Structure formats: structure tokens, C-alpha cells
Amino acid sequence: MDSKDELVKQHAKVAEDAVAGWEKAENEVVELKQKLEDAADKNIVLEDRVSHLDGALKECVRQLRQFRDEQEKKIQEAVTEMNKMKRHSM
């Protein structure tokens, strides 16, 4: 009977270890799901920020182009005016 009791104890230990392993795996799955959800939330925030920064960059580029165009126009007007003044003084 001792060998049967020993065998039962061994099987019980194996079952307990299996249950403990299963519970540990379930806990790891829960943790990983939470990490995945957190990463997805962070990704959404970052995508929104990238979109905002992209819009701001496009606006800056637009303003720079407008400023450059205005400066070029002023330079052309000044050159034209100088040429007129040169012609009149001759």
C-alpha cells in the first residue's frame, strides 16, 4: 500500500505543478495583453501627435514659401524702381 500512496502523492504533485504552471501562464497572458493594450494606446497618442506635427510643419513650409515669394517680389520691385531711376537720370 505504501507504493500506491506514493504513486498517488506523485500524481497529486504532478497535477498541482500542472495547475500552478497553468495559472502562471494565464497570469503572464493577462500581463502581456495589458502591455499590448498600453502599447496600442500609446501608439494612438503618438500617431495623433505625428499628425499634429505634420500639419504644423506643412503650415511652416507654406509660410516660408509665402515669405520667400514676398521677398522676391520686393526685390524685383526694387530692381525695377532702380532701373527706372537710372533711366530718368540719364
TAZIZI-V460022 format. One record per pair of residues at least 12 apart in sequence whose C-alpha atoms are under 6 Angstrom apart, sorted by the first residue. I is the first residue (numbers start at 1). J is the second residue. If there is no record, write none. Layout:
I&J  I&J
This chain:
none
